Amino acid sequence: MGTVRVENIRVYAHHGCLPEETIIGSDYLVTVLVKTDLSKAAISDALADTVDYVHINKIVEQEMAIPSKLLEHVAKRINDRILLEIPIVKKSTIAVSKINPPINGDVEKVTIVLKSKRR
């Protein structure tokens, strides 16, 4: 089993429970970690035998463009698409961070982490 990690994909999106959040938007970071068998790719040197991180980045950008109230909802959509569209992925972990969340406090970011595995 191997790991492919795409870290800190920067996205500007319109998520949140407050109306202002969905109107104004804010900055987000998304990290995707997928587990898969990388032994074939290590031998073949062929993109078709591994997880294409360009595809992962595209999924993240597309799902982050759809406004949601909760980061958990966005992370689930990203997880669902990765498992649907990239058959060799066995497990995935998605971390979605909202930078400078609108809360009363000096908080750099709030992060949710959601894990899924192929059934």
N, CA, C and O atoms as a GROMACS GRO file, in nm:
protein
  476
    1MET      N    1   0.085  -0.118   0.000
    1MET     CA    2   0.000   0.000   0.000
    1MET      C    3   0.089   0.124   0.000
    1MET      O    4   0.191   0.128   0.069
    2GLY      N    5   0.051   0.223  -0.078
    2GLY     CA    6   0.125   0.349  -0.084
    2GLY      C    7   0.031   0.466  -0.061
    2GLY      O    8  -0.090   0.449  -0.048
    3THR      N    9   0.089   0.583  -0.057
    3THR     CA   10   0.014   0.705  -0.031
    3THR      C   11   0.045   0.810  -0.136
    3THR      O   12   0.160   0.830  -0.173
    4VAL      N   13  -0.059   0.875  -0.184
    4VAL     CA   14  -0.044   0.994  -0.267
    4VAL      C   15  -0.109   1.107  -0.190
    4VAL      O   16  -0.225   1.099  -0.151
    5ARG      N   17  -0.032   1.214  -0.166
    5ARG     CA   18  -0.081   1.327  -0.089
    5ARG      C   19  -0.070   1.454  -0.175
    5ARG      O   20   0.037   1.486  -0.226
    6VAL      N   21  -0.182   1.524  -0.189
    6VAL     CA   22  -0.184   1.653  -0.257
    6VAL      C   23  -0.215   1.755  -0.148
    6VAL      O   24  -0.326   1.758  -0.095
    7GLU      N   25  -0.116   1.837  -0.115
    7GLU     CA   26  -0.126   1.921   0.005
    7GLU      C   27  -0.155   2.068  -0.026
    7GLU      O   28  -0.102   2.126  -0.120
    8ASN      N   29  -0.240   2.123   0.057
    8ASN     CA   30  -0.269   2.267   0.059
    8ASN      C   31  -0.308   2.323  -0.078
    8ASN      O   32  -0.248   2.419  -0.127
    9ILE      N   33  -0.409   2.261  -0.138
    9ILE     CA   34  -0.467   2.316  -0.261
    9ILE      C   35  -0.538   2.444  -0.220
    9ILE      O   36  -0.632   2.440  -0.140
   10ARG      N   37  -0.497   2.556  -0.274
   10ARG     CA   38  -0.555   2.685  -0.237
   10ARG      C   39  -0.675   2.715  -0.325
   10ARG      O   40  -0.668   2.710  -0.448
   11VAL      N   41  -0.786   2.747  -0.258
   11VAL     CA   42  -0.911   2.772  -0.330
   11VAL      C   43  -0.982   2.890  -0.262
   11VAL      O   44  -0.983   2.901  -0.140
   12TYR      N   45  -1.041   2.976  -0.343
   12TYR     CA   46  -1.130   3.080  -0.292
   12TYR      C   47  -1.271   3.030  -0.317
   12TYR      O   48  -1.308   3.000  -0.430
   13ALA      N   49  -1.351   3.021  -0.209
   13ALA     CA   50  -1.484   2.962  -0.223
   13ALA      C   51  -1.585   3.033  -0.133
   13ALA      O   52  -1.549   3.121  -0.055
   14HIS      N   53  -1.711   2.994  -0.145
   14HIS     CA   54  -1.821   3.061  -0.078
   14HIS      C   55  -1.899   2.964   0.010
   14HIS      O   56  -2.016   2.935  -0.016
   15HIS      N   57  -1.834   2.915   0.116
   15HIS     CA   58  -1.898   2.823   0.208
   15HIS      C   59  -1.924   2.891   0.342
   15HIS      O   60  -1.851   2.982   0.381
   16GLY      N   61  -2.029   2.848   0.411
   16GLY     CA   62  -2.055   2.899   0.544
   16GLY      C   63  -2.203   2.908   0.575
   16GLY      O   64  -2.287   2.908   0.485
   17CYS      N   65  -2.232   2.915   0.703
   17CYS     CA   66  -2.372   2.924   0.749
   17CYS      C   67  -2.423   3.068   0.746
   17CYS      O   68  -2.544   3.090   0.735
   18LEU      N   69  -2.333   3.165   0.757
   18LEU     CA   70  -2.374   3.305   0.755
   18LEU      C   71  -2.391   3.354   0.612
   18LEU      O   72  -2.310   3.320   0.526
   19PRO      N   73  -2.495   3.432   0.585
   19PRO     CA   74  -2.516   3.483   0.448
   19PRO      C   75  -2.394   3.558   0.394
   19PRO      O   76  -2.364   3.550   0.275
   20GLU      N   77  -2.325   3.632   0.482
   20GLU     CA   78  -2.208   3.708   0.438
   20GLU      C   79  -2.098   3.616   0.384
   20GLU      O   80  -2.028   3.650   0.290
   21GLU      N   81  -2.085   3.498   0.447
   21GLU     CA   82  -1.981   3.405   0.405
   21GLU      C   83  -2.004   3.356   0.262
   21GLU      O   84  -1.909   3.340   0.185
   22THR      N   85  -2.130   3.331   0.227
   22THR     CA   86  -2.158   3.281   0.093
   22THR      C   87  -2.153   3.393  -0.011
   22THR      O   88  -2.134   3.366  -0.130
   23ILE      N   89  -2.171   3.516   0.033
   23ILE     CA   90  -2.163   3.628  -0.060
   23ILE      C   91  -2.017   3.670  -0.082
   23ILE      O   92  -1.971   3.681  -0.196
   24ILE      N   93  -1.947   3.694   0.027
   24ILE     CA   94  -1.810   3.745   0.020
   24ILE      C   95  -1.710   3.636  -0.016
   24ILE      O   96  -1.621   3.657  -0.098
   25GLY      N   97  -1.725   3.518   0.046
   25GLY     CA   98  -1.631   3.408   0.024
   25GLY      C   99  -1.506   3.425   0.108
   25GLY      O  100  -1.487   3.527   0.174
   26SER      N  101  -1.422   3.325   0.104
   26SER     CA  102  -1.295   3.331   0.177
   26SER      C  103  -1.198   3.227   0.122
   26SER      O  104  -1.230   3.148   0.033
   27ASP      N  105  -1.078   3.229   0.179
   27ASP     CA  106  -0.973   3.139   0.135
   27ASP      C  107  -0.980   3.006   0.209
   27ASP      O  108  -1.012   3.001   0.328
   28TYR      N  109  -0.949   2.899   0.138
   28TYR     CA  110  -0.950   2.764   0.193
   28TYR      C  111  -0.824   2.690   0.149
   28TYR      O  112  -0.765   2.722   0.046
   29LEU      N  113  -0.786   2.593   0.229
   29LEU     CA  114  -0.680   2.500   0.192
   29LEU      C  115  -0.739   2.359   0.201
   29LEU      O  116  -0.809   2.327   0.297
   30VAL      N  117  -0.711   2.277   0.100
   30VAL     CA  118  -0.760   2.140   0.099
   30VAL      C  119  -0.640   2.048   0.080
   30VAL      O  120  -0.558   2.067  -0.010
   31THR      N  121  -0.632   1.947   0.166
   31THR     CA  122  -0.530   1.844   0.152
   31THR      C  123  -0.599   1.711   0.132
   31THR      O  124  -0.691   1.675   0.205
   32VAL      N  125  -0.554   1.638   0.031
   32VAL     CA  126  -0.610   1.507  -0.002
   32VAL      C  127  -0.500   1.403   0.013
   32VAL      O  128  -0.391   1.418  -0.041
   33LEU      N  129  -0.531   1.297   0.087
   33LEU     CA  130  -0.440   1.184   0.104
   33LEU      C  131  -0.516   1.060   0.062
   33LEU      O  132  -0.622   1.030   0.116
   34VAL      N  133  -0.460   0.986  -0.035
   34VAL     CA  134  -0.524   0.863  -0.078
   34VAL      C  135  -0.428   0.746  -0.062
   34VAL      O  136  -0.307   0.760  -0.081
   35LYS      N  137  -0.484   0.631  -0.026
   35LYS     CA  138  -0.408   0.507  -0.010
   35LYS      C  139  -0.443   0.416  -0.128
   35LYS      O  140  -0.559   0.401  -0.164
   36THR      N  141  -0.339   0.358  -0.186
   36THR     CA  142  -0.356   0.270  -0.300
   36THR      C  143  -0.233   0.182  -0.314
   36THR      O  144  -0.131   0.204  -0.248
   37ASP      N  145  -0.242   0.083  -0.398
   37ASP     CA  146  -0.127  -0.002  -0.429
   37ASP      C  147  -0.045   0.068  -0.537
   37ASP      O  148  -0.091   0.082  -0.650
   38LEU      N  149   0.075   0.111  -0.502
   38LEU     CA  150   0.161   0.182  -0.596
   38LEU      C  151   0.269   0.092  -0.657
   38LEU      O  152   0.354   0.140  -0.731
   39SER      N  153   0.264  -0.037  -0.627
   39SER     CA  154   0.372  -0.126  -0.673
   39SER      C  155   0.376  -0.138  -0.825
   39SER      O  156   0.485  -0.142  -0.883
   40LYS      N  157   0.262  -0.144  -0.891
   40LYS     CA  158   0.260  -0.155  -1.037
   40LYS      C  159   0.318  -0.029  -1.102
   40LYS      O  160   0.397  -0.038  -1.196
   41ALA      N  161   0.279   0.089  -1.051
   41ALA     CA  162   0.331   0.215  -1.105
   41ALA      C  163   0.482   0.228  -1.082
   41ALA      O  164   0.553   0.284  -1.165
   42ALA      N  165   0.530   0.177  -0.968
   42ALA     CA  166   0.672   0.184  -0.938
   42ALA      C  167   0.755   0.106  -1.040
   42ALA      O  168   0.870   0.139  -1.066
   43ILE      N  169   0.695   0.002  -1.096
   43ILE     CA  170   0.765  -0.080  -1.196
   43ILE      C  171   0.741  -0.027  -1.337
   43ILE      O  172   0.835  -0.015  -1.415
   44SER      N  173   0.616   0.005  -1.369
   44SER     CA  174   0.580   0.041  -1.507
   44SER      C  175   0.620   0.183  -1.546
   44SER      O  176   0.644   0.211  -1.664
   45ASP      N  177   0.626   0.274  -1.448
   45ASP     CA  178   0.653   0.415  -1.475
   45ASP      C  179   0.544   0.476  -1.564
   45ASP      O  180   0.570   0.567  -1.643
   46ALA      N  181   0.421   0.425  -1.550
   46ALA     CA  182   0.309   0.470  -1.634
   46ALA      C  183   0.204   0.541  -1.549
   46ALA      O  184   0.163   0.490  -1.444
   47LEU      N  185   0.160   0.657  -1.595
   47LEU     CA  186   0.058   0.734  -1.524
   47LEU      C  187  -0.071   0.654  -1.506
   47LEU      O  188  -0.140   0.671  -1.406
   48ALA      N  189  -0.104   0.569  -1.601
   48ALA     CA  190  -0.227   0.489  -1.593
   48ALA      C  191  -0.227   0.393  -1.475
   48ALA      O  192  -0.333   0.344  -1.436
   49ASP      N  193  -0.111   0.366  -1.417
   49ASP     CA  194  -0.101   0.271  -1.306
   49ASP      C  195  -0.096   0.337  -1.169
   49ASP      O  196  -0.069   0.270  -1.069
   50THR      N  197  -0.120   0.466  -1.163
   50THR     CA  198  -0.116   0.536  -1.035
   50THR      C  199  -0.234   0.630  -1.023
   50THR      O  200  -0.323   0.632  -1.109
   51VAL      N  201  -0.235   0.708  -0.917
   51VAL     CA  202  -0.339   0.808  -0.896
   51VAL      C  203  -0.289   0.940  -0.955
   51VAL      O  204  -0.184   0.992  -0.915
   52ASP      N  205  -0.363   0.992  -1.049
   52ASP     CA  206  -0.327   1.118  -1.116
   52ASP      C  207  -0.364   1.236  -1.026
   52ASP      O  208  -0.482   1.264  -1.006
   53TYR      N  209  -0.264   1.303  -0.971
   53TYR     CA  210  -0.294   1.414  -0.880
   53TYR      C  211  -0.353   1.534  -0.952
   53TYR      O  212  -0.412   1.621  -0.887
   54VAL      N  213  -0.339   1.542  -1.083
   54VAL     CA  214  -0.408   1.647  -1.159
   54VAL      C  215  -0.559   1.623  -1.152
   54VAL      O  216  -0.637   1.718  -1.139
   55HIS      N  217  -0.600   1.498  -1.159
   55HIS     CA  218  -0.742   1.462  -1.147
   55HIS      C  219  -0.794   1.496  -1.007
   55HIS      O  220  -0.904   1.549  -0.994
   56ILE      N  221  -0.715   1.467  -0.904
   56ILE     CA  222  -0.755   1.502  -0.768
   56ILE      C  223  -0.773   1.652  -0.755
   56ILE      O  224  -0.872   1.698  -0.699
   57ASN      N  225  -0.679   1.729  -0.807
   57ASN     CA  226  -0.687   1.876  -0.800
   57ASN      C  227  -0.813   1.927  -0.869
   57ASN      O  228  -0.879   2.018  -0.820
   58LYS      N  229  -0.847   1.868  -0.985
   58LYS     CA  230  -0.967   1.908  -1.059
   58LYS      C  231  -1.093   1.881  -0.978
   58LYS      O  232  -1.183   1.965  -0.972
   59ILE      N  233  -1.100   1.764  -0.916
   59ILE     CA  234  -1.216   1.730  -0.833
   59ILE      C  235  -1.230   1.830  -0.719
   59ILE      O  236  -1.340   1.880  -0.694
   60VAL      N  237  -1.121   1.861  -0.651
   60VAL     CA  238  -1.126   1.957  -0.541
   60VAL      C  239  -1.175   2.092  -0.588
   60VAL      O  240  -1.264   2.151  -0.527
   61GLU      N  241  -1.118   2.143  -0.697
   61GLU     CA  242  -1.160   2.274  -0.747
   61GLU      C  243  -1.308   2.276  -0.785
   61GLU      O  244  -1.378   2.373  -0.755
   62GLN      N  245  -1.356   2.171  -0.849
   62GLN     CA  246  -1.496   2.166  -0.891
   62GLN      C  247  -1.591   2.158  -0.771
   62GLN      O  248  -1.692   2.228  -0.768
   63GLU      N  249  -1.559   2.076  -0.674
   63GLU     CA  250  -1.647   2.061  -0.558
   63GLU      C  251  -1.641   2.183  -0.466
   63GLU      O  252  -1.742   2.220  -0.406
   64MET      N  253  -1.526   2.245  -0.454
   64MET     CA  254  -1.516   2.366  -0.372
   64MET      C  255  -1.591   2.483  -0.436
   64MET      O  256  -1.626   2.578  -0.366
   65ALA      N  257  -1.616   2.478  -0.565
   65ALA     CA  258  -1.690   2.585  -0.634
   65ALA      C  259  -1.840   2.579  -0.605
   65ALA      O  260  -1.911   2.675  -0.635
   66ILE      N  261  -1.888   2.469  -0.548
   66ILE     CA  262  -2.030   2.455  -0.515
   66ILE      C  263  -2.049   2.495  -0.369
   66ILE      O  264  -1.999   2.426  -0.280
   67PRO      N  265  -2.119   2.606  -0.341
   67PRO     CA  266  -2.134   2.653  -0.203
   67PRO      C  267  -2.206   2.551  -0.113
   67PRO      O  268  -2.303   2.488  -0.153
   68SER      N  269  -2.154   2.538   0.008
   68SER     CA  270  -2.214   2.454   0.111
   68SER      C  271  -2.210   2.528   0.244
   68SER      O  272  -2.126   2.616   0.264
   69LYS      N  273  -2.300   2.494   0.333
   69LYS     CA  274  -2.297   2.553   0.466
   69LYS      C  275  -2.184   2.497   0.549
   69LYS      O  276  -2.118   2.570   0.623
   70LEU      N  277  -2.160   2.365   0.536
   70LEU     CA  278  -2.062   2.299   0.621
   70LEU      C  279  -1.944   2.244   0.540
   70LEU      O  280  -1.961   2.194   0.430
   71LEU      N  281  -1.825   2.256   0.598
   71LEU     CA  282  -1.706   2.201   0.535
   71LEU      C  283  -1.713   2.048   0.527
   71LEU      O  284  -1.658   1.988   0.435
   72GLU      N  285  -1.782   1.987   0.623
   72GLU     CA  286  -1.800   1.842   0.621
   72GLU      C  287  -1.871   1.796   0.494
   72GLU      O  288  -1.838   1.692   0.437
   73HIS      N  289  -1.968   1.875   0.451
   73HIS     CA  290  -2.045   1.844   0.330
   73HIS      C  291  -1.956   1.848   0.206
   73HIS      O  292  -1.964   1.761   0.120
   74VAL      N  293  -1.872   1.951   0.200
   74VAL     CA  294  -1.780   1.964   0.086
   74VAL      C  295  -1.680   1.848   0.086
   74VAL      O  296  -1.655   1.789  -0.019
   75ALA      N  297  -1.625   1.816   0.202
   75ALA     CA  298  -1.527   1.707   0.212
   75ALA      C  299  -1.589   1.574   0.170
   75ALA      O  300  -1.523   1.493   0.104
   76LYS      N  301  -1.713   1.551   0.207
   76LYS     CA  302  -1.781   1.426   0.168
   76LYS      C  303  -1.797   1.418   0.017
   76LYS      O  304  -1.777   1.313  -0.043
   77ARG      N  305  -1.834   1.530  -0.045
   77ARG     CA  306  -1.849   1.531  -0.191
   77ARG      C  307  -1.715   1.501  -0.259
   77ARG      O  308  -1.710   1.425  -0.356
   78ILE      N  309  -1.607   1.560  -0.208
   78ILE     CA  310  -1.474   1.534  -0.264
   78ILE      C  311  -1.439   1.386  -0.249
   78ILE      O  312  -1.396   1.322  -0.344
   79ASN      N  313  -1.459   1.332  -0.128
   79ASN     CA  314  -1.432   1.190  -0.103
   79ASN      C  315  -1.512   1.101  -0.196
   79ASN      O  316  -1.458   1.008  -0.256
   80ASP      N  317  -1.642   1.129  -0.208
   80ASP     CA  318  -1.730   1.047  -0.292
   80ASP      C  319  -1.681   1.045  -0.436
   80ASP      O  320  -1.679   0.939  -0.500
   81ARG      N  321  -1.643   1.160  -0.489
   81ARG     CA  322  -1.598   1.167  -0.629
   81ARG      C  323  -1.466   1.096  -0.648
   81ARG      O  324  -1.445   1.029  -0.750
   82ILE      N  325  -1.376   1.109  -0.552
   82ILE     CA  326  -1.246   1.039  -0.566
   82ILE      C  327  -1.269   0.889  -0.572
   82ILE      O  328  -1.211   0.821  -0.657
   83LEU      N  329  -1.352   0.836  -0.482
   83LEU     CA  330  -1.377   0.692  -0.482
   83LEU      C  331  -1.453   0.647  -0.607
   83LEU      O  332  -1.434   0.535  -0.654
   84LEU      N  333  -1.538   0.733  -0.660
   84LEU     CA  334  -1.614   0.700  -0.780
   84LEU      C  335  -1.526   0.706  -0.906
   84LEU      O  336  -1.534   0.617  -0.991
   85GLU      N  337  -1.444   0.809  -0.916
   85GLU     CA  338  -1.372   0.836  -1.041
   85GLU      C  339  -1.232   0.777  -1.048
   85GLU      O  340  -1.174   0.767  -1.157
   86ILE      N  341  -1.176   0.738  -0.934
   86ILE     CA  342  -1.039   0.683  -0.935
   86ILE      C  343  -1.044   0.545  -0.870
   86ILE      O  344  -1.023   0.532  -0.750
   87PRO      N  345  -1.072   0.443  -0.950
   87PRO     CA  346  -1.099   0.309  -0.896
   87PRO      C  347  -0.987   0.246  -0.814
   87PRO      O  348  -1.015   0.161  -0.729
   88ILE      N  349  -0.862   0.285  -0.836
   88ILE     CA  350  -0.754   0.219  -0.762
   88ILE      C  351  -0.738   0.273  -0.619
   88ILE      O  352  -0.662   0.217  -0.540
   89VAL      N  353  -0.808   0.382  -0.586
   89VAL     CA  354  -0.801   0.436  -0.450
   89VAL      C  355  -0.877   0.345  -0.355
   89VAL      O  356  -0.993   0.311  -0.379
   90LYS      N  357  -0.810   0.305  -0.247
   90LYS     CA  358  -0.871   0.218  -0.145
   90LYS      C  359  -0.927   0.299  -0.029
   90LYS      O  360  -1.034   0.268   0.023
   91LYS      N  361  -0.853   0.404   0.013
   91LYS     CA  362  -0.894   0.490   0.124
   91LYS      C  363  -0.858   0.633   0.089
   91LYS      O  364  -0.762   0.659   0.016
   92SER      N  365  -0.936   0.726   0.143
   92SER     CA  366  -0.904   0.867   0.121
   92SER      C  367  -0.930   0.946   0.249
   92SER      O  368  -1.020   0.916   0.327
   93THR      N  369  -0.850   1.047   0.267
   93THR     CA  370  -0.865   1.141   0.378
   93THR      C  371  -0.862   1.281   0.320
   93THR      O  372  -0.770   1.318   0.248
   94ILE      N  373  -0.965   1.359   0.352
   94ILE     CA  374  -0.977   1.496   0.303
   94ILE      C  375  -0.973   1.590   0.423
   94ILE      O  376  -1.049   1.573   0.518
   95ALA      N  377  -0.886   1.690   0.418
   95ALA     CA  378  -0.882   1.795   0.519
   95ALA      C  379  -0.916   1.927   0.450
   95ALA      O  380  -0.849   1.967   0.355
   96VAL      N  381  -1.019   1.993   0.499
   96VAL     CA  382  -1.061   2.122   0.444
   96VAL      C  383  -1.043   2.226   0.554
   96VAL      O  384  -1.099   2.212   0.663
   97SER      N  385  -0.964   2.330   0.525
   97SER     CA  386  -0.937   2.435   0.623
   97SER      C  387  -0.991   2.568   0.575
   97SER      O  388  -0.967   2.609   0.461
   98LYS      N  389  -1.064   2.636   0.662
   98LYS     CA  390  -1.110   2.771   0.634
   98LYS      C  391  -1.011   2.866   0.700
   98LYS      O  392  -0.990   2.862   0.821
   99ILE      N  393  -0.951   2.952   0.618
   99ILE     CA  394  -0.850   3.047   0.667
   99ILE      C  395  -0.921   3.168   0.728
   99ILE      O  396  -1.016   3.220   0.670
  100ASN      N  397  -0.875   3.212   0.843
  100ASN     CA  398  -0.933   3.328   0.913
  100ASN      C  399  -1.085   3.319   0.924
  100ASN      O  400  -1.156   3.404   0.870
  101PRO      N  401  -1.137   3.217   0.991
  101PRO     CA  402  -1.283   3.201   1.001
  101PRO      C  403  -1.345   3.318   1.079
  101PRO      O  404  -1.281   3.374   1.168
  102PRO      N  405  -1.470   3.354   1.044
  102PRO     CA  406  -1.535   3.468   1.109
  102PRO      C  407  -1.591   3.431   1.247
  102PRO      O  408  -1.712   3.420   1.265
  103ILE      N  409  -1.501   3.411   1.342
  103ILE     CA  410  -1.542   3.382   1.479
  103ILE      C  411  -1.476   3.483   1.571
  103ILE      O  412  -1.376   3.544   1.534
  104ASN      N  413  -1.530   3.500   1.688
  104ASN     CA  414  -1.473   3.595   1.784
  104ASN      C  415  -1.347   3.536   1.844
  104ASN      O  416  -1.352   3.466   1.945
  105GLY      N  417  -1.235   3.563   1.781
  105GLY     CA  418  -1.108   3.512   1.831
  105GLY      C  419  -1.001   3.524   1.724
  105GLY      O  420  -1.030   3.540   1.605
  106ASP      N  421  -0.878   3.515   1.768
  106ASP     CA  422  -0.764   3.520   1.677
  106ASP      C  423  -0.731   3.377   1.635
  106ASP      O  424  -0.649   3.311   1.698
  107VAL      N  425  -0.797   3.329   1.528
  107VAL     CA  426  -0.785   3.192   1.483
  107VAL      C  427  -0.731   3.191   1.341
  107VAL      O  428  -0.790   3.251   1.251
  108GLU      N  429  -0.619   3.122   1.321
  108GLU     CA  430  -0.558   3.115   1.188
  108GLU      C  431  -0.647   3.040   1.090
  108GLU      O  432  -0.671   3.087   0.978
  109LYS      N  433  -0.696   2.923   1.133
  109LYS     CA  434  -0.780   2.843   1.046
  109LYS      C  435  -0.855   2.739   1.128
  109LYS      O  436  -0.816   2.704   1.239
  110VAL      N  437  -0.965   2.692   1.070
  110VAL     CA  438  -1.043   2.582   1.126
  110VAL      C  439  -1.038   2.471   1.022
  110VAL      O  440  -1.059   2.495   0.903
  111THR      N  441  -1.010   2.348   1.068
  111THR     CA  442  -0.994   2.236   0.976
  111THR      C  443  -1.085   2.121   1.016
  111THR      O  444  -1.096   2.086   1.134
  112ILE      N  445  -1.151   2.064   0.916
  112ILE     CA  446  -1.223   1.938   0.939
  112ILE      C  447  -1.151   1.830   0.859
  112ILE      O  448  -1.095   1.858   0.753
  113VAL      N  449  -1.154   1.709   0.911
  113VAL     CA  450  -1.092   1.595   0.843
  113VAL      C  451  -1.195   1.484   0.830
  113VAL      O  452  -1.260   1.446   0.928
  114LEU      N  453  -1.210   1.433   0.710
  114LEU     CA  454  -1.307   1.328   0.683
  114LEU      C  455  -1.236   1.212   0.612
  114LEU      O  456  -1.164   1.234   0.515
  115LYS      N  457  -1.257   1.090   0.662
  115LYS     CA  458  -1.195   0.971   0.603
  115LYS      C  459  -1.303   0.882   0.543
  115LYS      O  460  -1.414   0.871   0.596
  116SER      N  461  -1.267   0.818   0.432
  116SER     CA  462  -1.355   0.721   0.368
  116SER      C  463  -1.274   0.606   0.315
  116SER      O  464  -1.153   0.618   0.293
  117LYS      N  465  -1.340   0.492   0.295
  117LYS     CA  466  -1.273   0.379   0.232
  117LYS      C  467  -1.369   0.308   0.139
  117LYS      O  468  -1.491   0.312   0.156
  118ARG      N  469  -1.310   0.245   0.040
  118ARG     CA  470  -1.389   0.172  -0.058
  118ARG      C  471  -1.452   0.051   0.010
  118ARG      O  472  -1.388  -0.016   0.090
  119ARG      N  473  -1.577   0.024  -0.021
  119ARG     CA  474  -1.648  -0.090   0.040
  119ARG      C  475  -1.630  -0.214  -0.042
  119ARG      O  476  -1.682  -0.319  -0.006
   0.00000   0.00000   0.00000
